[in-house]
Amino acid sequence: MNKTISKIALFAALGMSSIAMAQVPDNDGYMFDTRGKVARSGFDLCWRTDRWTPAMAIEECDADLVKKAEAPAPKVAPPARVAESAAPAPKPVAQKITLAADALFDFDKATLRPEGQAKLDELASKSKELNIEVILAVGHTDRLGKDAYNQKLSERRAASVKEYLVSKGVDANRIDASGKGKSQPVTKAEDCKGNKKTKTLVACLQPDRRVNIEVIGSK
């Protein structure tokens, strides 16, 4: 009888122990008794385990940490609005002028004629109204004659234009002079036919004998 009572008491004790353990909170940061209450020291402080971290804090032991964790994240001020950039600088404007070579030079020459100087005077005056980026002076010839000769002639004519504009106050560093010889004709082969010595052919090829002057700048 006593043995039976002892077994019943033992099973009852084990059963109560199982129930008590089931009530212990799932938190390894604190020590709990069989009632599921946090174990406390003689100074009424909660006992923490060596696995405790602030993330395990509970209200009854570490209220300050719990409130801090629950506090809403501080609002981040929106980035300051970037001030609108200043209005973009005006893009350089290109003004292209084509002058017939015969208006600037005598036939087959690279020395400026008085009429040619007058036209360049007008161009230099207009250029003063702009902030010059660059002035391109490109000489061309007709298809008559050898390639090498025409190349040199076109270069000499472009150089004469540059030299004259510089004498009128245009910055030499802003002028690019070059020659294309007869490589970029305006006329087509079928447009001008005839013998090289005929005046008709020479007159027909007049558009090819030119100097292109392109002024690029902004007001």
Buried (B, 14 or more C-beta within 10 A) or exposed (E): EEEEEEEEEEEEEEEEEEEBEEEBEEBEBBBBEEEEEBEBEEEEEBBBEEEBEEEBBBEEBBEEBBEEEEEEEEEEEEEEEEEEEEEEEEEBEEBEBEBBBBBBBEEEBBEBBEEBBEBBEEBBEEBEEBEBBBBBBBBBBBBBBEEEBBBBBBBBBBBBBBEBBBEBEBEEEBBEBEBBBBEEBBBEEEEBEEEEEEEEBBEBBBBBBBBBBBBBBEE
